[in-house]
Amino acid sequence: MKCQISSIIVSCVLLILTTCSAKTDIATGLSFAPRHRQLEVAGVGVRKKGPIKVYSVAMYASASLKERLSVLSSTVDKVKAMATLATAKDDGDVSFLLKMNMKVGAEKMASAIADSVAPRYKGDVEDVAKLKGLIFNGVQAKGAATKGTSFLFDCNDTGVAVAVDGKAQGSVESAGLSKAFCEVYLDDKGVSPKLKESCISGWCLP
């Protein structure tokens, strides 16, 4: 009987430890909710330009990706873990939530993201232009992307949906653009190495 009780207690503790919780980017102090719709926060990181911490970013991904990463070691299998993370879109929807750490103008912010997507996208250049326009319009409506401004990019099988401060701006219908957007953060030249490190640290074995 005591063994059964002990087993139940251990199981409960493990469940608590593995329950999704909010994450904070230590570089900026900005926090992110544990879930976005059915997706769980995988990790957080900072986007820097030189020494300047421009924004923090969180990635929300599926339980399927978490399962694939959970059998890999973040140290011994780091190369494989990073490669697995890079294919996160194969497991379903992926979302990226950005929170500004400083003030940036509408044109500069929209251009920065569009310029990162463009070389990774092989489709119509007008798709990237439309993405840029959605970001620009969302920021321009409030004057500038001030500290705390949020940008949500939902990458699904049909394209990329954009929201600024929780307000939907529209979407670009292109599966290829969705994949390219994910690569901005997850490929070998991802703009936030700390995000990738956080993801494999949180979802992989030690």
HUURHU-V171615 format. One record per backbone hydrogen bond with DSSP energy under -0.5 kcal/mol. NH is the residue of the N-H (numbers start at 1). CO is the residue of the C=O. Records with the same first field share a line. If there is no record, write none. Layout:
NH = CO, CO
//
This chain:
5 = 1
6 = 2
7 = 3
8 = 4
9 = 5
10 = 6
11 = 7
12 = 8
13 = 9
14 = 10
15 = 11
16 = 12
17 = 13
18 = 14
19 = 15, 16
23 = 32
25 = 30
26 = 24
28 = 25
29 = 25
32 = 23
36 = 39
39 = 36
40 = 61
41 = 34
42 = 59
43 = 59
45 = 57
47 = 55
48 = 46, 191
49 = 52
52 = 49
54 = 47, 52
55 = 47
56 = 99
57 = 45
58 = 97
59 = 43
60 = 95
61 = 40
66 = 62
67 = 63
68 = 64
69 = 65
70 = 66
71 = 67, 68
72 = 69
74 = 205
77 = 73
78 = 75
81 = 77
82 = 78
83 = 79
84 = 80
85 = 81
86 = 82
87 = 83, 84
88 = 85
90 = 87
91 = 88
92 = 89
94 = 155
95 = 60
96 = 153
97 = 58
98 = 96, 151
99 = 56
100 = 149
101 = 54
102 = 54
104 = 145
109 = 105
110 = 106
111 = 107
112 = 108
113 = 109
114 = 110
115 = 111
116 = 112, 113
117 = 113
118 = 114
119 = 115
120 = 117
121 = 117, 118
127 = 124
128 = 124
129 = 125
130 = 126
131 = 127
132 = 128
133 = 129
134 = 130
135 = 131
136 = 132
137 = 133
138 = 134
139 = 135
140 = 136
141 = 137
142 = 139
143 = 139, 140
145 = 104
146 = 144
148 = 100
149 = 146
151 = 98
152 = 163
153 = 96, 151
154 = 152, 161
155 = 94, 153
156 = 154, 159
160 = 172
161 = 154
162 = 170
163 = 152
164 = 167
165 = 150
167 = 164
168 = 166
169 = 162
170 = 162
172 = 160
173 = 171
174 = 158, 172
178 = 174
179 = 175
180 = 176
181 = 177
182 = 178
183 = 179
184 = 180, 181
185 = 181, 182
186 = 182
187 = 183
190 = 187
191 = 184
195 = 192
196 = 192
197 = 193
198 = 194
199 = 195
200 = 196
201 = 197
202 = 198
203 = 199
204 = 200
205 = 72
//
